[in-house]
Amino acid sequence: MLEEFKASECHVCELITVARSSCRYRSRRDDSDLQERLRELAREHPRFGYRRLHLYLHEEMGVNHKKVQRVYRQMELMVKRMRRKHLRRAI
């Protein structure tokens, strides 16, 4: 929005009612080792979801299930679900 409206950061944050500290926040989180191990486990067990993969990771690294779910989603490793096929009947 800063570039689009050519306004100051303070003014734009005020317009959208967001604190300036929230706009400037940059995460320092480093999950590279978790991502690497999660990718390996997902390749070994393609039908496992994040819950079952968490059990392996918790034993190895002591990782929280919420962190595993967040990284799992970021990496887009979701298991594709099969939908049931319903028979359509004409009346």
N, C-alpha and C positions, 0 to 999 in steps of 0.2 A: 504494500500500500504506500510505503514511503516513496518509491519510484513513480508509482502511478499518479499520485496526487501532488508530488513534489512538495511535501510538507515535512515538518520536523517530526522526529520520533515521539517527542513528548505530546505533540498535538494529535498525531494519529492514534496513539495509545489512549488518549483522553476521549477521542471520538468513539472508539470501539469499547470503551470502559474496561481496559486491561491494564494491569500494573506494568510499568516499564521494566521492572526486574523480571517479570514473567516473559516479556518479549525477548529480553537479552539472554535468557537461560540457555546454556548449552550443556548437555549431559557429558559427564566424564567417565561414564560407565564403559568398561572394557569386557565384553563377553566373548572375545575371540576364541579362547580355549573351550568354552562351553559350546559355541557354535560348531567348532570343528568336531568335537566328540559327538554332538547331537547329530550332525550330518552323517558321521560314520555309522552310528547306531541305526539311523533311519534307513541307510542303505542295506545294512545287514538284516533288518526286520521291517520291511516296507509296509506291513499291515498293522504295525503298532502305532498307537496314538501317543500323544504327549504324556498321558497318565502312566502308561506302561514303561515308556522310555525314562520317565522320571525315576522309577524304581531303580533302574540301572545307574543313573547319574547320581542319585542320592547315596548309593553305596560307594561309588567311586570318589565323588567330589563333595558330597554333603550339600547338594544344591536344593533350594526351596522349590516346591512345585509351581509357585506363581512365576518365578523367574524362568523356569523351563517352559511354561506355557507362553510367556511373552516372547521369548527367543524363538520358539517353535512357530508362532504366528508370523513373526518378522521374516523368518526364512521361508514361509509359505510351504510348509511340509505337510499340510493337512491331508489326511487320508480321505480319498474320495468315497463317498457313500453310494451304495447301490440302492436305488429306489425300487420298491415293489411294483411289479406290473399288475395292474388290475384289469380284469376282464370287463370290457364295456358291452353292455347288453342293450339292444334296441327294443323298445317297448311298443 
